[in-house]
Amino acid sequence: MATTRVPPAFPRFERVEDERRHRKQRLAAAFRLFGHFGFDEGAAGHITARDPELLDHFWVNPLGMNFKQIRVADLLLVNDQGEVVEGEWPLNMAAFAIHSQIHAARPDAMAAAHSHSVHGKAFSSLHQLLDPLTQDACVFYGDHALYDDYTGVVLDLEEGKRIAHTLGDMKAVILANHGLLTVGHTVDEAAWWFITMERTCQAQLLAQSAGNPVPISKDQAEKTALQVGRHGAGWFGFQPLYDWIVAVQPELLEE
């Protein structure tokens, strides 16, 4: 007998334990998807999810664990001092330097995603913002920034603060000569913005290599951004990917 499929619905929680489990499940799934799409680069890259109860703590991937193997049980809980309070593996200190400052500056950001994806880091070397060349690119129209002060691996909290300041209240920032970083009101949203931003970088690089692309007009780009760039649209875009990765790699939910 075929399983009945139901459309995705935004979750509501009565217990903080249930919300924590949900965020961790989405976080583990996001890592698996990043691995599937080739966004992993050795030990580089990190996605964080703010804990729903301990608001100055966040969940993050262990340093040196392959994205393609991360389970809910493997996630680290880190406090605002950079101490691992739950989990056995070491912490990526660059993840703490960047994400701790973003979560501190953006109480609305429940999650942040950064990785060294190929097209994102290639595009970041141009030191420019994305153009509204496609409908999908309009997600970021007027809603992303450029941090153009590359100083090596981010291990200094002050640089994390500067990145957070450049991000401001937007959904994404291009880190020059480094890669992309996105945030969201949910893990789902932050992960989806990263996935579609990486593809948008790829599309613009392809268009520029082929000729002189014609951008969408300012008025139409602004209108489209309101349609495709909403928080709910980001959350919804992640749902088909979440359903698929859990179906093919159910072990990621192991606690």
Phi and psi restraints in degrees (value plus and minus 20) as a CYANA .aco file:
   2 ALA   PHI     -89.2   -49.2
   2 ALA   PSI     122.4   162.4
   3 THR   PHI     -95.7   -55.7
   3 THR   PSI     113.5   153.5
   4 THR   PHI     -92.8   -52.8
   4 THR   PSI     108.2   148.2
   5 ARG   PHI    -119.6   -79.6
   5 ARG   PSI     119.4   159.4
   6 VAL   PHI    -143.1  -103.1
   6 VAL   PSI     127.5   167.5
   7 PRO   PHI     -88.2   -48.2
   7 PRO   PSI     132.1   172.1
   8 PRO   PHI     -86.3   -46.3
   8 PRO   PSI     123.6   163.6
   9 ALA   PHI    -151.9  -111.9
   9 ALA   PSI     119.4   159.4
  10 PHE   PHI     -82.5   -42.5
  10 PHE   PSI     109.9   149.9
  11 PRO   PHI     -95.4   -55.4
  11 PRO   PSI     131.9   171.9
  12 ARG   PHI    -148.1  -108.1
  12 ARG   PSI     124.5   164.5
  13 PHE   PHI    -148.2  -108.2
  13 PHE   PSI     118.8   158.8
  14 GLU   PHI    -118.3   -78.3
  14 GLU   PSI     -43.8    -3.8
  15 ARG   PHI    -142.2  -102.2
  15 ARG   PSI     119.8   159.8
  16 VAL   PHI     -84.4   -44.4
  16 VAL   PSI     -49.9    -9.9
  17 GLU   PHI     -82.3   -42.3
  17 GLU   PSI     -58.3   -18.3
  18 ASP   PHI     -89.6   -49.6
  18 ASP   PSI     -58.6   -18.6
  19 GLU   PHI     -87.7   -47.7
  19 GLU   PSI     -59.2   -19.2
  20 ARG   PHI     -82.2   -42.2
  20 ARG   PSI     -66.6   -26.6
  21 ARG   PHI     -79.6   -39.6
  21 ARG   PSI     -62.4   -22.4
  22 HIS   PHI     -81.2   -41.2
  22 HIS   PSI     -67.4   -27.4
  23 ARG   PHI     -82.4   -42.4
  23 ARG   PSI     -60.4   -20.4
  24 LYS   PHI     -87.9   -47.9
  24 LYS   PSI     -57.3   -17.3
  25 GLN   PHI     -84.3   -44.3
  25 GLN   PSI     -63.4   -23.4
  26 ARG   PHI     -86.5   -46.5
  26 ARG   PSI     -55.8   -15.8
  27 LEU   PHI     -86.6   -46.6
  27 LEU   PSI     -66.8   -26.8
  28 ALA   PHI     -80.7   -40.7
  28 ALA   PSI     -60.5   -20.5
  29 ALA   PHI     -85.0   -45.0
  29 ALA   PSI     -58.6   -18.6
  30 ALA   PHI     -81.9   -41.9
  30 ALA   PSI     -60.5   -20.5
  31 PHE   PHI     -83.5   -43.5
  31 PHE   PSI     -63.4   -23.4
  32 ARG   PHI     -80.4   -40.4
  32 ARG   PSI     -60.8   -20.8
  33 LEU   PHI     -88.2   -48.2
  33 LEU   PSI     -60.8   -20.8
  34 PHE   PHI     -80.8   -40.8
  34 PHE   PSI     -60.7   -20.7
  35 GLY   PHI     -83.2   -43.2
  35 GLY   PSI     -63.6   -23.6
  36 HIS   PHI     -79.6   -39.6
  36 HIS   PSI     -59.9   -19.9
  37 PHE   PHI    -103.6   -63.6
  37 PHE   PSI     -21.2    18.8
  38 GLY   PHI      61.5   101.5
  38 GLY   PSI       5.0    45.0
  39 PHE   PHI    -104.7   -64.7
  39 PHE   PSI     -22.9    17.1
  40 ASP   PHI    -103.5   -63.5
  40 ASP   PSI     126.5   166.5
  41 GLU   PHI    -165.0  -125.0
  41 GLU   PSI      64.1   104.1
  42 GLY   PHI      42.1    82.1
  42 GLY   PSI    -146.0  -106.0
  43 ALA   PHI    -115.0   -75.0
  43 ALA   PSI     -14.0    26.0
  44 ALA   PHI    -101.9   -61.9
  44 ALA   PSI     133.7   173.7
  45 GLY   PHI      80.0   120.0
  45 GLY   PSI     126.5   166.5
  46 HIS   PHI    -182.2  -142.2
  46 HIS   PSI     126.3   166.3
  47 ILE   PHI    -147.2  -107.2
  47 ILE   PSI     117.9   157.9
  48 THR   PHI    -143.6  -103.6
  48 THR   PSI     132.2   172.2
  49 ALA   PHI    -152.1  -112.1
  49 ALA   PSI     103.6   143.6
  50 ARG   PHI     -84.1   -44.1
  50 ARG   PSI     117.9   157.9
  51 ASP   PHI     -90.0   -50.0
  51 ASP   PSI     118.1   158.1
  52 PRO   PHI     -93.3   -53.3
  52 PRO   PSI     -35.0     5.0
  53 GLU   PHI    -128.9   -88.9
  53 GLU   PSI     -69.2   -29.2
  54 LEU   PHI    -113.5   -73.5
  54 LEU   PSI      68.1   108.1
  55 LEU   PHI     -89.7   -49.7
  55 LEU   PSI     -36.2     3.8
  56 ASP   PHI    -118.1   -78.1
  56 ASP   PSI      -7.4    32.6
  57 HIS   PHI    -132.2   -92.2
  57 HIS   PSI     131.9   171.9
  58 PHE   PHI    -161.3  -121.3
  58 PHE   PSI     136.5   176.5
  59 TRP   PHI    -115.2   -75.2
  59 TRP   PSI     120.8   160.8
  60 VAL   PHI    -172.4  -132.4
  60 VAL   PSI     145.8   185.8
  61 ASN   PHI     -95.8   -55.8
  61 ASN   PSI     128.0   168.0
  62 PRO   PHI     -89.1   -49.1
  62 PRO   PSI     124.0   164.0
  63 LEU   PHI     -84.7   -44.7
  63 LEU   PSI     106.5   146.5
  64 GLY   PHI      67.6   107.6
  64 GLY   PSI     -17.9    22.1
  65 MET   PHI    -114.6   -74.6
  65 MET   PSI     109.6   149.6
  66 ASN   PHI     -81.2   -41.2
  66 ASN   PSI     113.8   153.8
  67 PHE   PHI     -72.5   -32.5
  67 PHE   PSI     -55.9   -15.9
  68 LYS   PHI     -91.6   -51.6
  68 LYS   PSI     -28.4    11.6
  69 GLN   PHI    -136.8   -96.8
  69 GLN   PSI     -22.4    17.6
  70 ILE   PHI     -88.9   -48.9
  70 ILE   PSI     114.2   154.2
  71 ARG   PHI    -136.8   -96.8
  71 ARG   PSI     147.2   187.2
  72 VAL   PHI     -73.7   -33.7
  72 VAL   PSI     -61.1   -21.1
  73 ALA   PHI     -83.4   -43.4
  73 ALA   PSI     -39.9     0.1
  74 ASP   PHI    -109.1   -69.1
  74 ASP   PSI     -33.8     6.2
  75 LEU   PHI     -85.9   -45.9
  75 LEU   PSI     124.1   164.1
  76 LEU   PHI    -119.0   -79.0
  76 LEU   PSI     121.7   161.7
  77 LEU   PHI    -123.6   -83.6
  77 LEU   PSI     105.4   145.4
  78 VAL   PHI    -142.1  -102.1
  78 VAL   PSI     117.8   157.8
  79 ASN   PHI    -112.4   -72.4
  79 ASN   PSI    -198.0  -158.0
  80 ASP   PHI     -94.5   -54.5
  80 ASP   PSI     -21.9    18.1
  81 GLN   PHI    -121.1   -81.1
  81 GLN   PSI     -18.3    21.7
  82 GLY   PHI      62.1   102.1
  82 GLY   PSI       0.9    40.9
  83 GLU   PHI    -118.1   -78.1
  83 GLU   PSI     114.7   154.7
  84 VAL   PHI     -99.6   -59.6
  84 VAL   PSI      94.6   134.6
  85 VAL   PHI    -122.3   -82.3
  85 VAL   PSI     -30.3     9.7
  86 GLU   PHI    -170.8  -130.8
  86 GLU   PSI     106.0   146.0
  87 GLY   PHI     102.1   142.1
  87 GLY   PSI     140.0   180.0
  88 GLU   PHI    -128.8   -88.8
  88 GLU   PSI     -40.9    -0.9
  89 TRP   PHI    -108.2   -68.2
  89 TRP   PSI     143.0   183.0
  90 PRO   PHI     -92.1   -52.1
  90 PRO   PSI     142.5   182.5
  91 LEU   PHI    -118.4   -78.4
  91 LEU   PSI     120.1   160.1
  92 ASN   PHI     -94.7   -54.7
  92 ASN   PSI      90.6   130.6
  93 MET   PHI     -88.7   -48.7
  93 MET   PSI     -44.8    -4.8
  94 ALA   PHI     -86.0   -46.0
  94 ALA   PSI     -56.7   -16.7
  95 ALA   PHI     -81.1   -41.1
  95 ALA   PSI     -62.8   -22.8
  96 PHE   PHI     -86.7   -46.7
  96 PHE   PSI     -64.0   -24.0
  97 ALA   PHI     -80.2   -40.2
  97 ALA   PSI     -58.8   -18.8
  98 ILE   PHI    -104.2   -64.2
  98 ILE   PSI     -74.7   -34.7
  99 HIS   PHI     -92.1   -52.1
  99 HIS   PSI     -54.3   -14.3
 100 SER   PHI     -81.1   -41.1
 100 SER   PSI     -57.7   -17.7
 101 GLN   PHI     -96.7   -56.7
 101 GLN   PSI     -53.4   -13.4
 102 ILE   PHI     -88.0   -48.0
 102 ILE   PSI     -65.2   -25.2
 103 HIS   PHI     -85.0   -45.0
 103 HIS   PSI     -54.7   -14.7
 104 ALA   PHI     -88.8   -48.8
 104 ALA   PSI     -59.2   -19.2
 105 ALA   PHI    -100.8   -60.8
 105 ALA   PSI     -41.9    -1.9
 106 ARG   PHI    -145.1  -105.1
 106 ARG   PSI      63.4   103.4
 107 PRO   PHI     -77.8   -37.8
 107 PRO   PSI     -43.5    -3.5
 108 ASP   PHI     -98.4   -58.4
 108 ASP   PSI     -36.7     3.3
 109 ALA   PHI    -104.7   -64.7
 109 ALA   PSI      86.6   126.6
 110 MET   PHI    -103.2   -63.2
 110 MET   PSI     -35.9     4.1
 111 ALA   PHI    -173.7  -133.7
 111 ALA   PSI     133.1   173.1
 112 ALA   PHI    -162.0  -122.0
 112 ALA   PSI     122.7   162.7
 113 ALA   PHI    -150.6  -110.6
 113 ALA   PSI     113.7   153.7
 114 HIS   PHI    -166.1  -126.1
 114 HIS   PSI     114.7   154.7
 115 SER   PHI    -175.3  -135.3
 115 SER   PSI     145.6   185.6
 116 HIS   PHI    -116.4   -76.4
 116 HIS   PSI      39.4    79.4
 117 SER   PHI     -88.0   -48.0
 117 SER   PSI     129.1   169.1
 118 VAL   PHI     -80.6   -40.6
 118 VAL   PSI     -72.6   -32.6
 119 HIS   PHI     -95.1   -55.1
 119 HIS   PSI     -50.3   -10.3
 120 GLY   PHI     -84.7   -44.7
 120 GLY   PSI     -65.2   -25.2
 121 LYS   PHI     -93.7   -53.7
 121 LYS   PSI     -51.9   -11.9
 122 ALA   PHI     -84.5   -44.5
 122 ALA   PSI     -66.5   -26.5
 123 PHE   PHI     -84.9   -44.9
 123 PHE   PSI     -54.7   -14.7
 124 SER   PHI     -83.9   -43.9
 124 SER   PSI     -43.0    -3.0
 125 SER   PHI     -92.7   -52.7
 125 SER   PSI     -32.9     7.1
 126 LEU   PHI    -102.0   -62.0
 126 LEU   PSI     -34.7     5.3
 127 HIS   PHI      34.3    74.3
 127 HIS   PSI      29.5    69.5
 128 GLN   PHI    -163.6  -123.6
 128 GLN   PSI     141.9   181.9
 129 LEU   PHI    -104.6   -64.6
 129 LEU   PSI     143.8   183.8
 130 LEU   PHI     -92.3   -52.3
 130 LEU   PSI     121.8   161.8
 131 ASP   PHI    -112.3   -72.3
 131 ASP   PSI     132.7   172.7
 132 PRO   PHI    -100.4   -60.4
 132 PRO   PSI      50.6    90.6
 133 LEU   PHI    -105.1   -65.1
 133 LEU   PSI     -43.6    -3.6
 134 THR   PHI    -158.4  -118.4
 134 THR   PSI     147.5   187.5
 135 GLN   PHI     -78.0   -38.0
 135 GLN   PSI     -63.3   -23.3
 136 ASP   PHI     -85.3   -45.3
 136 ASP   PSI     -54.2   -14.2
 137 ALA   PHI     -84.3   -44.3
 137 ALA   PSI     -45.7    -5.7
 138 CYS   PHI     -87.0   -47.0
 138 CYS   PSI     -35.7     4.3
 139 VAL   PHI     -71.6   -31.6
 139 VAL   PSI     -55.2   -15.2
 140 PHE   PHI    -125.2   -85.2
 140 PHE   PSI     -14.5    25.5
 141 TYR   PHI     -86.0   -46.0
 141 TYR   PSI      98.8   138.8
 142 GLY   PHI      48.3    88.3
 142 GLY   PSI      -7.7    32.3
 143 ASP   PHI    -154.8  -114.8
 143 ASP   PSI       9.1    49.1
 144 HIS   PHI    -169.5  -129.5
 144 HIS   PSI     138.8   178.8
 145 ALA   PHI    -149.1  -109.1
 145 ALA   PSI     150.0   190.0
 146 LEU   PHI    -140.3  -100.3
 146 LEU   PSI     101.3   141.3
 147 TYR   PHI    -118.8   -78.8
 147 TYR   PSI      86.3   126.3
 148 ASP   PHI    -128.3   -88.3
 148 ASP   PSI       8.1    48.1
 149 ASP   PHI    -137.7   -97.7
 149 ASP   PSI      56.7    96.7
 150 TYR   PHI     -95.2   -55.2
 150 TYR   PSI     107.1   147.1
 151 THR   PHI    -152.5  -112.5
 151 THR   PSI       1.0    41.0
 152 GLY   PHI      80.3   120.3
 152 GLY   PSI    -187.4  -147.4
 153 VAL   PHI     -79.4   -39.4
 153 VAL   PSI     113.0   153.0
 154 VAL   PHI    -101.1   -61.1
 154 VAL   PSI      84.1   124.1
 155 LEU   PHI    -143.0  -103.0
 155 LEU   PSI     -26.7    13.3
 156 ASP   PHI    -117.0   -77.0
 156 ASP   PSI     106.2   146.2
 157 LEU   PHI     -80.0   -40.0
 157 LEU   PSI     -51.7   -11.7
 158 GLU   PHI     -84.5   -44.5
 158 GLU   PSI     -56.8   -16.8
 159 GLU   PHI     -90.4   -50.4
 159 GLU   PSI     -56.2   -16.2
 160 GLY   PHI     -77.8   -37.8
 160 GLY   PSI     -59.5   -19.5
 161 LYS   PHI     -85.4   -45.4
 161 LYS   PSI     -59.7   -19.7
 162 ARG   PHI     -86.0   -46.0
 162 ARG   PSI     -58.7   -18.7
 163 ILE   PHI     -83.9   -43.9
 163 ILE   PSI     -63.7   -23.7
 164 ALA   PHI     -82.6   -42.6
 164 ALA   PSI     -58.7   -18.7
 165 HIS   PHI     -85.1   -45.1
 165 HIS   PSI     -62.0   -22.0
 166 THR   PHI     -85.3   -45.3
 166 THR   PSI     -60.7   -20.7
 167 LEU   PHI     -78.8   -38.8
 167 LEU   PSI     -60.5   -20.5
 168 GLY   PHI      37.8    77.8
 168 GLY   PSI    -151.9  -111.9
 169 ASP   PHI    -121.5   -81.5
 169 ASP   PSI      -1.2    38.8
 170 MET   PHI    -109.1   -69.1
 170 MET   PSI     154.0   194.0
 171 LYS   PHI    -111.5   -71.5
 171 LYS   PSI     -32.6     7.4
 172 ALA   PHI    -177.7  -137.7
 172 ALA   PSI     135.9   175.9
 173 VAL   PHI    -161.0  -121.0
 173 VAL   PSI     118.0   158.0
 174 ILE   PHI    -111.3   -71.3
 174 ILE   PSI     101.1   141.1
 175 LEU   PHI    -113.0   -73.0
 175 LEU   PSI      88.4   128.4
 176 ALA   PHI     -75.2   -35.2
 176 ALA   PSI     114.4   154.4
 177 ASN   PHI      38.9    78.9
 177 ASN   PSI       6.6    46.6
 178 HIS   PHI    -161.3  -121.3
 178 HIS   PSI     -80.2   -40.2
 179 GLY   PHI     136.5   176.5
 179 GLY   PSI    -177.2  -137.2
 180 LEU   PHI    -132.7   -92.7
 180 LEU   PSI     134.3   174.3
 181 LEU   PHI    -163.0  -123.0
 181 LEU   PSI     112.0   152.0
 182 THR   PHI    -149.6  -109.6
 182 THR   PSI     136.3   176.3
 183 VAL   PHI    -152.3  -112.3
 183 VAL   PSI     144.3   184.3
 184 GLY   PHI    -180.0  -140.0
 184 GLY   PSI     143.7   183.7
 185 HIS   PHI     -93.9   -53.9
 185 HIS   PSI     -32.3     7.7
 186 THR   PHI    -160.1  -120.1
 186 THR   PSI     142.6   182.6
 187 VAL   PHI     -79.4   -39.4
 187 VAL   PSI     -62.0   -22.0
 188 ASP   PHI     -75.2   -35.2
 188 ASP   PSI     -68.0   -28.0
 189 GLU   PHI     -84.9   -44.9
 189 GLU   PSI     -68.8   -28.8
 190 ALA   PHI     -79.7   -39.7
 190 ALA   PSI     -62.1   -22.1
 191 ALA   PHI     -86.8   -46.8
 191 ALA   PSI     -63.2   -23.2
 192 TRP   PHI     -85.9   -45.9
 192 TRP   PSI     -61.0   -21.0
 193 TRP   PHI     -79.3   -39.3
 193 TRP   PSI     -59.3   -19.3
 194 PHE   PHI     -85.6   -45.6
 194 PHE   PSI     -66.4   -26.4
 195 ILE   PHI     -79.1   -39.1
 195 ILE   PSI     -67.7   -27.7
 196 THR   PHI     -95.3   -55.3
 196 THR   PSI     -46.6    -6.6
 197 MET   PHI     -89.9   -49.9
 197 MET   PSI     -60.7   -20.7
 198 GLU   PHI     -78.7   -38.7
 198 GLU   PSI     -63.6   -23.6
 199 ARG   PHI     -88.8   -48.8
 199 ARG   PSI     -53.3   -13.3
 200 THR   PHI     -87.7   -47.7
 200 THR   PSI     -59.5   -19.5
 201 CYS   PHI     -80.3   -40.3
 201 CYS   PSI     -63.3   -23.3
 202 GLN   PHI     -81.2   -41.2
 202 GLN   PSI     -64.9   -24.9
 203 ALA   PHI     -83.6   -43.6
 203 ALA   PSI     -60.9   -20.9
 204 GLN   PHI     -88.9   -48.9
 204 GLN   PSI     -59.8   -19.8
 205 LEU   PHI     -81.4   -41.4
 205 LEU   PSI     -61.2   -21.2
 206 LEU   PHI     -85.3   -45.3
 206 LEU   PSI     -64.0   -24.0
 207 ALA   PHI     -84.2   -44.2
 207 ALA   PSI     -62.9   -22.9
 208 GLN   PHI     -87.2   -47.2
 208 GLN   PSI     -52.7   -12.7
 209 SER   PHI     -93.8   -53.8
 209 SER   PSI     -42.3    -2.3
 210 ALA   PHI    -108.4   -68.4
 210 ALA   PSI     -42.1    -2.1
 211 GLY   PHI     148.5   188.5
 211 GLY   PSI    -160.0  -120.0
 212 ASN   PHI    -135.5   -95.5
 212 ASN   PSI      70.4   110.4
 213 PRO   PHI     -83.4   -43.4
 213 PRO   PSI     126.7   166.7
 214 VAL   PHI    -121.4   -81.4
 214 VAL   PSI      96.7   136.7
 215 PRO   PHI     -95.4   -55.4
 215 PRO   PSI     140.4   180.4
 216 ILE   PHI     -88.5   -48.5
 216 ILE   PSI     124.3   164.3
 217 SER   PHI     -83.2   -43.2
 217 SER   PSI     136.0   176.0
 218 LYS   PHI     -75.1   -35.1
 218 LYS   PSI     -67.6   -27.6
 219 ASP   PHI     -82.4   -42.4
 219 ASP   PSI     -64.7   -24.7
 220 GLN   PHI     -90.6   -50.6
 220 GLN   PSI     -55.3   -15.3
 221 ALA   PHI     -84.7   -44.7
 221 ALA   PSI     -62.7   -22.7
 222 GLU   PHI     -83.6   -43.6
 222 GLU   PSI     -62.5   -22.5
 223 LYS   PHI     -83.3   -43.3
 223 LYS   PSI     -65.4   -25.4
 224 THR   PHI     -86.4   -46.4
 224 THR   PSI     -56.6   -16.6
 225 ALA   PHI     -78.9   -38.9
 225 ALA   PSI     -57.6   -17.6
 226 LEU   PHI     -87.6   -47.6
 226 LEU   PSI     -46.2    -6.2
 227 GLN   PHI    -103.6   -63.6
 227 GLN   PSI     -61.4   -21.4
 228 VAL   PHI    -128.4   -88.4
 228 VAL   PSI     -28.7    11.3
 229 GLY   PHI    -125.0   -85.0
 229 GLY   PSI     -10.2    29.8
 230 ARG   PHI     -91.9   -51.9
 230 ARG   PSI     136.6   176.6
 231 HIS   PHI     -75.7   -35.7
 231 HIS   PSI     -63.8   -23.8
 232 GLY   PHI     -83.5   -43.5
 232 GLY   PSI     -55.4   -15.4
 233 ALA   PHI     -86.1   -46.1
 233 ALA   PSI     -58.1   -18.1
 234 GLY   PHI     -84.9   -44.9
 234 GLY   PSI     -64.6   -24.6
 235 TRP   PHI     -80.8   -40.8
 235 TRP   PSI     -66.1   -26.1
 236 PHE   PHI     -86.3   -46.3
 236 PHE   PSI     -56.1   -16.1
 237 GLY   PHI     -82.0   -42.0
 237 GLY   PSI     -45.0    -5.0
 238 PHE   PHI    -101.3   -61.3
 238 PHE   PSI     -42.2    -2.2
 239 GLN   PHI     -81.8   -41.8
 239 GLN   PSI     -63.9   -23.9
 240 PRO   PHI     -81.7   -41.7
 240 PRO   PSI     -55.6   -15.6
 241 LEU   PHI     -89.8   -49.8
 241 LEU   PSI     -60.2   -20.2
 242 TYR   PHI     -82.4   -42.4
 242 TYR   PSI     -66.5   -26.5
 243 ASP   PHI     -79.1   -39.1
 243 ASP   PSI     -61.5   -21.5
 244 TRP   PHI     -88.1   -48.1
 244 TRP   PSI     -68.2   -28.2
 245 ILE   PHI     -86.4   -46.4
 245 ILE   PSI     -54.9   -14.9
 246 VAL   PHI     -89.3   -49.3
 246 VAL   PSI     -54.8   -14.8
 247 ALA   PHI     -87.2   -47.2
 247 ALA   PSI     -58.5   -18.5
 248 VAL   PHI    -113.9   -73.9
 248 VAL   PSI     -39.4     0.6
 249 GLN   PHI    -155.9  -115.9
 249 GLN   PSI      41.9    81.9
 250 PRO   PHI     -81.9   -41.9
 250 PRO   PSI     -40.5    -0.5
 251 GLU   PHI     -84.8   -44.8
 251 GLU   PSI     -35.7     4.3
 252 LEU   PHI     -83.0   -43.0
 252 LEU   PSI     -40.7    -0.7
 253 LEU   PHI    -105.1   -65.1
 253 LEU   PSI     -22.4    17.6
 254 GLU   PHI     -81.1   -41.1
 254 GLU   PSI     113.5   153.5
